[in-house]
Amino acid sequence: MVPVKSFMIPREKFVTVARDTDARTAARVMRDHGIGSLFITNDREIIGILTDTDMMRRVVAAGADATKTTVEQIMSAPIVTIEETKTLLDANDLMAQSHLRHLGVTHEGQLVGVISVRDLVVFLTNLPRK
């Protein structure tokens, strides 16, 4: 089976925002980049992930003021991870069990990438059909 690292988005391509960024600005960054998640930083350290689902549940549905709510208040942390040598099937199983759409990918415990449900769908749709 295919290892997670062959389909992950590498850390160098992460879109990040500082922890004190307001939710409205974060939503605009996601929109402008055409992405569904951002990584939240404290200086250069990644401290969490913010997804479009987090925005819907913790800002919109909660009636929070998006200009006064920081991403640190609504991010998911710690980031659930999978080792880069695990298979895409392992990633799929972990996402299903944890009810997540994004997994951090690690190499010897260090965050090196991310894989999403969308990445799994791309892989599956490109499999040869019988």
N, CA, C and O atoms as a DFTB+ gen file, in Angstrom:
520 C
 N C O
     1  1       0.844      -1.189       0.000
     2  2       0.000       0.000       0.000
     3  2       0.885       1.246       0.000
     4  3       2.047       1.193       0.401
     5  1       0.338       2.334      -0.440
     6  2       1.061       3.592      -0.613
     7  2       1.288       4.279       0.737
     8  3       0.357       4.402       1.534
     9  1       2.534       4.732       0.999
    10  2       2.789       5.432       2.261
    11  2       2.195       6.838       2.263
    12  3       2.065       7.474       1.217
    13  1       1.843       7.304       3.442
    14  2       1.249       8.629       3.622
    15  2       2.143       9.717       3.044
    16  3       1.648      10.677       2.455
    17  1       3.456       9.575       3.208
    18  2       4.351      10.659       2.790
    19  2       4.296      10.931       1.289
    20  3       4.651      12.025       0.850
    21  1       3.857       9.955       0.497
    22  2       3.803      10.169      -0.952
    23  2       2.620      11.046      -1.366
    24  3       2.587      11.530      -2.497
    25  1       1.647      11.261      -0.473
    26  2       0.488      12.088      -0.796
    27  2       0.326      13.298       0.121
    28  3      -0.607      14.082      -0.051
    29  1       1.218      13.455       1.084
    30  2       1.086      14.575       2.021
    31  2       1.470      15.897       1.362
    32  3       2.198      15.936       0.370
    33  1       0.962      16.965       1.941
    34  2       1.400      18.311       1.577
    35  2       2.554      18.623       2.523
    36  3       2.375      18.585       3.741
    37  1       3.743      18.934       1.985
    38  2       4.892      19.168       2.860
    39  2       4.765      20.452       3.675
    40  3       4.101      21.403       3.263
    41  1       5.401      20.459       4.816
    42  2       5.335      21.585       5.752
    43  2       5.699      22.916       5.086
    44  3       5.148      23.957       5.443
    45  1       6.613      22.886       4.134
    46  2       7.045      24.116       3.465
    47  2       5.888      24.802       2.736
    48  3       5.953      26.002       2.467
    49  1       4.841      24.060       2.419
    50  2       3.695      24.616       1.692
    51  2       2.531      24.982       2.608
    52  3       1.487      25.422       2.125
    53  1       2.688      24.811       3.916
    54  2       1.629      25.153       4.851
    55  2       1.324      26.641       4.770
    56  3       2.225      27.468       4.632
    57  1       0.051      26.963       4.858
    58  2      -0.374      28.348       5.016
    59  2      -0.597      28.534       6.513
    60  3      -1.352      27.789       7.136
    61  1       0.063      29.528       7.075
    62  2       0.004      29.736       8.519
    63  2      -0.478      31.144       8.860
    64  3      -0.359      32.074       8.063
    65  1      -1.019      31.268      10.054
    66  2      -1.353      32.575      10.624
    67  2      -0.940      32.558      12.091
    68  3      -0.894      31.506      12.729
    69  1      -0.645      33.732      12.606
    70  2      -0.274      33.865      14.011
    71  2      -1.482      33.611      14.903
    72  3      -2.626      33.812      14.495
    73  1      -1.216      33.175      16.103
    74  2      -2.270      32.790      17.038
    75  2      -3.219      33.918      17.410
    76  3      -4.347      33.652      17.825
    77  1      -2.798      35.161      17.276
    78  2      -3.664      36.288      17.624
    79  2      -4.446      36.839      16.424
    80  3      -5.102      37.875      16.537
    81  1      -4.379      36.158      15.288
    82  2      -5.146      36.547      14.106
    83  2      -6.628      36.359      14.398
    84  3      -7.017      35.370      15.018
    85  1      -7.464      37.308      13.952
    86  2      -8.897      37.148      14.196
    87  2      -9.499      36.162      13.189
    88  3      -8.950      35.942      12.109
    89  1     -10.628      35.581      13.563
    90  2     -11.277      34.535      12.768
    91  2     -11.685      35.038      11.382
    92  3     -11.594      34.297      10.403
    93  1     -12.124      36.267      11.296
    94  2     -12.528      36.812       9.998
    95  2     -11.350      36.871       9.031
    96  3     -11.474      36.492       7.867
    97  1     -10.222      37.344       9.515
    98  2      -9.013      37.386       8.682
    99  2      -8.607      35.984       8.268
   100  3      -8.240      35.758       7.115
   101  1      -8.668      35.041       9.197
   102  2      -8.314      33.650       8.892
   103  2      -9.234      33.088       7.812
   104  3      -8.776      32.392       6.906
   105  1     -10.530      33.388       7.905
   106  2     -11.484      32.908       6.897
   107  2     -11.143      33.478       5.527
   108  3     -11.244      32.781       4.518
   109  1     -10.746      34.722       5.490
   110  2     -10.357      35.338       4.216
   111  2      -9.095      34.719       3.648
   112  3      -8.977      34.551       2.434
   113  1      -8.159      34.383       4.503
   114  2      -6.926      33.718       4.048
   115  2      -7.275      32.363       3.424
   116  3      -6.766      32.012       2.360
   117  1      -8.152      31.606       4.099
   118  2      -8.582      30.307       3.563
   119  2      -9.260      30.493       2.207
   120  3      -8.959      29.780       1.250
   121  1     -10.168      31.445       2.135
   122  2     -10.874      31.715       0.879
   123  2      -9.888      32.096      -0.229
   124  3      -9.949      31.548      -1.330
   125  1      -8.998      33.014       0.055
   126  2      -8.065      33.509      -0.956
   127  2      -7.100      32.440      -1.457
   128  3      -6.656      32.487      -2.604
   129  1      -6.775      31.467      -0.589
   130  2      -5.876      30.373      -0.969
   131  2      -6.626      29.139      -1.472
   132  3      -6.008      28.191      -1.957
   133  1      -7.951      29.148      -1.359
   134  2      -8.745      28.006      -1.791
   135  2      -8.468      26.758      -0.977
   136  3      -8.391      25.654      -1.516
   137  1      -8.317      26.946       0.338
   138  2      -7.974      25.833       1.224
   139  2      -8.990      25.721       2.351
   140  3      -9.757      26.651       2.599
   141  1      -8.993      24.577       3.035
   142  2      -9.936      24.335       4.118
   143  2      -9.298      24.281       5.485
   144  3      -9.965      23.961       6.468
   145  1      -7.991      24.595       5.565
   146  2      -7.336      24.582       6.870
   147  2      -6.121      25.495       6.868
   148  3      -5.497      25.743       5.836
   149  1      -5.809      25.983       8.058
   150  2      -4.631      26.821       8.301
   151  2      -3.904      26.269       9.509
   152  3      -4.509      25.666      10.396
   153  1      -2.613      26.481       9.530
   154  2      -1.850      26.116      10.717
   155  2      -1.624      27.372      11.539
   156  3      -1.335      28.442      11.003
   157  1      -1.761      27.222      12.852
   158  2      -1.654      28.346      13.769
   159  2      -0.269      28.301      14.411
   160  3       0.199      27.254      14.859
   161  1       0.375      29.482      14.442
   162  2       1.736      29.547      14.954
   163  2       1.861      30.467      16.161
   164  3       1.104      31.421      16.337
   165  1       2.837      30.141      16.969
   166  2       3.306      31.002      18.051
   167  2       4.774      31.222      17.734
   168  3       5.599      30.337      17.961
   169  1       5.101      32.382      17.217
   170  2       6.394      32.634      16.590
   171  2       6.500      31.683      15.401
   172  3       5.693      31.783      14.478
   173  1       7.455      30.775      15.390
   174  2       7.588      29.845      14.255
   175  2       7.064      28.446      14.580
   176  3       7.029      27.569      13.717
   177  1       6.665      28.253      15.817
   178  2       6.189      26.935      16.244
   179  2       4.713      26.755      15.889
   180  3       3.887      27.622      16.176
   181  1       4.390      25.620      15.262
   182  2       2.998      25.302      14.954
   183  2       2.346      24.762      16.215
   184  3       2.811      23.789      16.809
   185  1       1.246      25.420      16.615
   186  2       0.591      25.047      17.874
   187  2      -0.803      24.473      17.673
   188  3      -1.411      23.986      18.627
   189  1      -1.323      24.519      16.444
   190  2      -2.657      23.990      16.205
   191  2      -3.039      24.104      14.750
   192  3      -2.280      24.609      13.922
   193  1      -4.239      23.623      14.452
   194  2      -4.790      23.694      13.105
   195  2      -6.201      24.274      13.211
   196  3      -6.943      23.986      14.150
   197  1      -6.541      25.084      12.241
   198  2      -7.879      25.657      12.174
   199  2      -8.495      25.220      10.857
   200  3      -7.926      25.457       9.791
   201  1      -9.649      24.587      10.927
   202  2     -10.308      24.098       9.719
   203  2     -11.603      24.870       9.473
   204  3     -12.113      25.572      10.345
   205  1     -12.108      24.713       8.265
   206  2     -13.386      25.354       7.951
   207  2     -14.489      24.826       8.872
   208  3     -15.419      25.561       9.204
   209  1     -14.394      23.582       9.281
   210  2     -15.372      23.021      10.222
   211  2     -15.262      23.706      11.576
   212  3     -16.282      24.015      12.192
   213  1     -14.036      23.949      12.052
   214  2     -13.858      24.686      13.308
   215  2     -14.522      26.052      13.217
   216  3     -15.177      26.494      14.161
   217  1     -14.354      26.720      12.081
   218  2     -14.941      28.053      11.881
   219  2     -16.467      27.980      11.967
   220  3     -17.103      28.805      12.624
   221  1     -17.038      26.990      11.300
   222  2     -18.505      26.871      11.297
   223  2     -19.042      26.575      12.696
   224  3     -20.008      27.196      13.138
   225  1     -18.418      25.632      13.384
   226  2     -18.937      25.200      14.681
   227  2     -18.640      26.183      15.811
   228  3     -19.484      26.419      16.676
   229  1     -17.435      26.754      15.798
   230  2     -16.996      27.553      16.943
   231  2     -17.165      29.055      16.766
   232  3     -17.037      29.815      17.726
   233  1     -17.453      29.486      15.541
   234  2     -17.687      30.912      15.315
   235  2     -19.109      31.128      14.816
   236  3     -19.919      31.759      15.496
   237  1     -19.410      30.614      13.648
   238  2     -20.713      30.872      13.029
   239  2     -21.850      30.308      13.883
   240  3     -22.747      31.049      14.285
   241  1     -21.818      29.005      14.161
   242  2     -22.917      28.382      14.913
   243  2     -23.005      28.902      16.342
   244  3     -24.088      28.950      16.925
   245  1     -21.855      29.293      16.909
   246  2     -21.846      29.799      18.282
   247  2     -22.234      31.270      18.358
   248  3     -22.441      31.805      19.448
   249  1     -22.332      31.922      17.210
   250  2     -22.683      33.337      17.198
   251  2     -21.570      34.229      17.706
   252  3     -21.827      35.336      18.179
   253  1     -20.338      33.761      17.614
   254  2     -19.196      34.546      18.089
   255  2     -18.873      35.673      17.109
   256  3     -19.156      35.565      15.916
   257  1     -18.294      36.728      17.605
   258  2     -17.874      37.857      16.780
   259  2     -16.550      37.480      16.114
   260  3     -15.526      37.358      16.786
   261  1     -16.574      37.297      14.804
   262  2     -15.389      36.839      14.061
   263  2     -14.249      37.845      14.083
   264  3     -13.100      37.481      13.830
   265  1     -14.546      39.099      14.379
   266  2     -13.481      40.099      14.429
   267  2     -12.839      40.185      15.813
   268  3     -11.784      40.797      15.976
   269  1     -13.484      39.568      16.813
   270  2     -12.950      39.604      18.178
   271  2     -12.499      38.242      18.673
   272  3     -11.929      38.129      19.759
   273  1     -12.748      37.215      17.889
   274  2     -12.365      35.855      18.257
   275  2     -11.035      35.532      17.587
   276  3     -10.910      35.638      16.367
   277  1     -10.039      35.139      18.383
   278  2      -8.738      34.797      17.805
   279  2      -8.723      33.341      17.359
   280  3      -9.491      32.517      17.855
   281  1      -7.851      33.044      16.428
   282  2      -7.741      31.666      15.938
   283  2      -7.279      30.728      17.043
   284  3      -7.620      29.545      17.039
   285  1      -6.510      31.246      17.984
   286  2      -6.061      30.402      19.094
   287  2      -7.247      29.928      19.937
   288  3      -7.203      28.839      20.509
   289  1      -8.302      30.739      20.016
   290  2      -9.486      30.371      20.795
   291  2     -10.300      29.265      20.131
   292  3     -11.034      28.550      20.812
   293  1     -10.182      29.116      18.827
   294  2     -11.051      28.171      18.112
   295  2     -10.302      27.052      17.385
   296  3     -10.930      26.179      16.787
   297  1      -8.986      27.071      17.432
   298  2      -8.195      26.053      16.731
   299  2      -8.339      24.694      17.408
   300  3      -8.793      24.594      18.547
   301  1      -7.944      23.660      16.685
   302  2      -7.862      22.315      17.249
   303  2      -6.409      22.057      17.629
   304  3      -5.500      22.239      16.818
   305  1      -6.206      21.636      18.858
   306  2      -4.853      21.362      19.333
   307  2      -4.950      20.329      20.447
   308  3      -5.920      20.347      21.205
   309  1      -3.999      19.450      20.569
   310  2      -2.874      19.277      19.650
   311  2      -3.339      18.654      18.327
   312  3      -4.435      18.099      18.237
   313  1      -2.502      18.756      17.326
   314  2      -2.802      18.191      16.009
   315  2      -2.649      16.672      16.086
   316  3      -1.623      16.166      16.540
   317  1      -3.673      15.956      15.642
   318  2      -3.587      14.492      15.581
   319  2      -2.659      14.146      14.412
   320  3      -2.786      14.703      13.322
   321  1      -1.733      13.229      14.653
   322  2      -0.727      12.928      13.636
   323  2      -0.621      11.443      13.326
   324  3      -1.109      10.582      14.058
   325  1       0.042      11.188      12.206
   326  2       0.353       9.831      11.767
   327  2       1.780       9.845      11.226
   328  3       2.196      10.820      10.599
   329  1       2.519       8.787      11.461
   330  2       3.906       8.698      10.979
   331  2       3.907       8.546       9.461
   332  3       3.061       7.848       8.902
   333  1       4.855       9.196       8.798
   334  2       4.906       9.254       7.336
   335  2       5.036       7.890       6.658
   336  3       4.709       7.761       5.478
   337  1       5.501       6.884       7.371
   338  2       5.669       5.557       6.780
   339  2       4.391       4.718       6.822
   340  3       4.315       3.664       6.192
   341  1       3.388       5.190       7.567
   342  2       2.110       4.480       7.602
   343  2       1.434       4.588       6.245
   344  3       1.782       5.444       5.432
   345  1       0.466       3.714       6.009
   346  2      -0.189       3.682       4.697
   347  2      -1.383       4.638       4.644
   348  3      -1.871       5.119       5.666
   349  1      -1.828       4.891       3.421
   350  2      -3.030       5.707       3.245
   351  2      -4.238       5.043       3.892
   352  3      -5.133       5.730       4.384
   353  1      -4.271       3.713       3.897
   354  2      -5.348       3.001       4.574
   355  2      -5.301       3.271       6.077
   356  3      -6.339       3.468       6.709
   357  1      -4.088       3.281       6.651
   358  2      -3.936       3.623       8.071
   359  2      -4.460       5.038       8.340
   360  3      -5.149       5.278       9.332
   361  1      -4.125       5.964       7.445
   362  2      -4.586       7.348       7.595
   363  2      -6.103       7.408       7.522
   364  3      -6.744       8.085       8.326
   365  1      -6.671       6.704       6.565
   366  2      -8.126       6.667       6.421
   367  2      -8.777       6.124       7.694
   368  3      -9.757       6.686       8.182
   369  1      -8.238       5.045       8.222
   370  2      -8.793       4.448       9.443
   371  2      -8.716       5.416      10.621
   372  3      -9.678       5.552      11.377
   373  1      -7.576       6.090      10.780
   374  2      -7.402       7.035      11.887
   375  2      -8.348       8.229      11.745
   376  3      -8.920       8.699      12.729
   377  1      -8.506       8.712      10.510
   378  2      -9.440       9.822      10.285
   379  2     -10.868       9.404      10.616
   380  3     -11.612      10.164      11.237
   381  1     -11.245       8.211      10.208
   382  2     -12.602       7.723      10.468
   383  2     -12.839       7.543      11.969
   384  3     -13.880       7.948      12.487
   385  1     -11.880       6.939      12.664
   386  2     -12.021       6.707      14.104
   387  2     -12.071       8.003      14.896
   388  3     -12.798       8.112      15.884
   389  1     -11.288       8.993      14.451
   390  2     -11.173      10.259      15.180
   391  2     -12.138      11.331      14.684
   392  3     -12.206      12.424      15.247
   393  1     -12.888      11.008      13.620
   394  2     -13.817      11.968      13.011
   395  2     -13.094      13.245      12.588
   396  3     -13.531      14.356      12.890
   397  1     -11.972      13.057      11.878
   398  2     -11.148      14.172      11.415
   399  2     -11.039      14.163       9.905
   400  3     -11.182      13.122       9.264
   401  1     -10.782      15.336       9.344
   402  2     -10.554      15.428       7.902
   403  2      -9.122      15.824       7.570
   404  3      -8.749      15.875       6.398
   405  1      -8.308      16.107       8.598
   406  2      -6.908      16.475       8.401
   407  2      -6.055      15.758       9.437
   408  3      -6.424      15.673      10.608
   409  1      -4.911      15.244       8.996
   410  2      -3.951      14.615       9.897
   411  2      -2.583      15.228       9.658
   412  3      -2.158      15.402       8.516
   413  1      -1.903      15.550      10.741
   414  2      -0.509      15.937      10.616
   415  2       0.304      14.698      10.293
   416  3      -0.032      13.597      10.730
   417  1       1.363      14.872       9.536
   418  2       2.249      13.759       9.184
   419  2       3.594      14.031       9.849
   420  3       4.145      15.127       9.749
   421  1       4.111      13.008      10.532
   422  2       5.358      13.190      11.267
   423  2       6.468      12.291      10.736
   424  3       6.227      11.243      10.138
   425  1       7.686      12.745      10.980
   426  2       8.897      11.962      10.737
   427  2       9.676      12.016      12.042
   428  3      10.157      13.073      12.451
   429  1       9.792      10.870      12.685
   430  2      10.460      10.774      13.988
   431  2       9.902      11.799      14.975
   432  3      10.647      12.453      15.704
   433  1       8.567      11.923      14.980
   434  2       7.902      12.788      15.935
   435  2       7.798      14.254      15.548
   436  3       7.132      15.025      16.239
   437  1       8.442      14.654      14.460
   438  2       8.409      16.055      14.022
   439  2       7.401      16.221      12.888
   440  3       7.360      15.404      11.969
   441  1       6.591      17.274      12.950
   442  2       5.590      17.548      11.925
   443  2       6.276      17.903      10.610
   444  3       7.036      18.868      10.536
   445  1       5.999      17.111       9.571
   446  2       6.634      17.342       8.264
   447  2       5.623      17.561       7.144
   448  3       5.995      17.926       6.029
   449  1       4.329      17.335       7.446
   450  2       3.328      17.492       6.403
   451  2       1.933      17.324       6.954
   452  3       1.721      17.186       8.159
   453  1       0.983      17.339       6.027
   454  2      -0.423      17.134       6.380
   455  2      -1.079      16.346       5.260
   456  3      -0.706      16.471       4.094
   457  1      -2.047      15.546       5.623
   458  2      -2.836      14.818       4.637
   459  2      -4.309      15.037       4.983
   460  3      -4.684      15.084       6.155
   461  1      -5.118      15.168       3.967
   462  2      -6.539      15.436       4.188
   463  2      -7.389      14.370       3.515
   464  3      -6.906      13.580       2.704
   465  1      -8.658      14.370       3.870
   466  2      -9.606      13.459       3.228
   467  2      -9.594      13.700       1.725
   468  3      -9.685      12.755       0.941
   469  1      -9.483      14.956       1.324
   470  2      -9.432      15.293      -0.106
   471  2      -8.255      14.579      -0.788
   472  3      -8.397      14.090      -1.909
   473  1      -7.110      14.519      -0.125
   474  2      -5.952      13.817      -0.676
   475  2      -6.257      12.329      -0.865
   476  3      -5.854      11.727      -1.860
   477  1      -6.968      11.746       0.095
   478  2      -7.347      10.331      -0.014
   479  2      -8.305      10.118      -1.184
   480  3      -8.194       9.131      -1.912
   481  1      -9.237      11.039      -1.361
   482  2     -10.197      10.931      -2.465
   483  2      -9.463      11.001      -3.806
   484  3      -9.759      10.227      -4.716
   485  1      -8.512      11.921      -3.929
   486  2      -7.725      12.028      -5.161
   487  2      -7.009      10.722      -5.453
   488  3      -7.014      10.242      -6.587
   489  1      -6.393      10.150      -4.426
   490  2      -5.711       8.871      -4.597
   491  2      -6.670       7.785      -5.065
   492  3      -6.381       7.061      -6.018
   493  1      -7.813       7.675      -4.392
   494  2      -8.763       6.614      -4.712
   495  2      -9.365       6.781      -6.102
   496  3      -9.609       5.788      -6.788
   497  1      -9.607       8.003      -6.523
   498  2     -10.198       8.205      -7.847
   499  2      -9.202       7.950      -8.982
   500  3      -9.601       7.799     -10.137
   501  1      -7.931       7.904      -8.660
   502  2      -6.917       7.640      -9.667
   503  2      -6.461       6.179      -9.711
   504  3      -5.578       5.823     -10.490
   505  1      -7.062       5.347      -8.880
   506  2      -6.744       3.917      -8.907
   507  2      -7.277       3.306     -10.191
   508  3      -8.340       3.700     -10.671
   509  1      -6.551       2.346     -10.752
   510  2      -7.079       1.663     -11.947
   511  2      -8.365       0.927     -11.609
   512  3      -8.494       0.333     -10.539
   513  1      -9.302       0.974     -12.525
   514  2     -10.590       0.289     -12.307
   515  2     -10.593      -1.029     -13.037
   516  3      -9.992      -1.166     -14.103
   517  1     -11.277      -2.006     -12.455
   518  2     -11.343      -3.337     -13.058
   519  2     -12.419      -3.405     -14.091
   520  3     -12.619      -4.453     -14.705
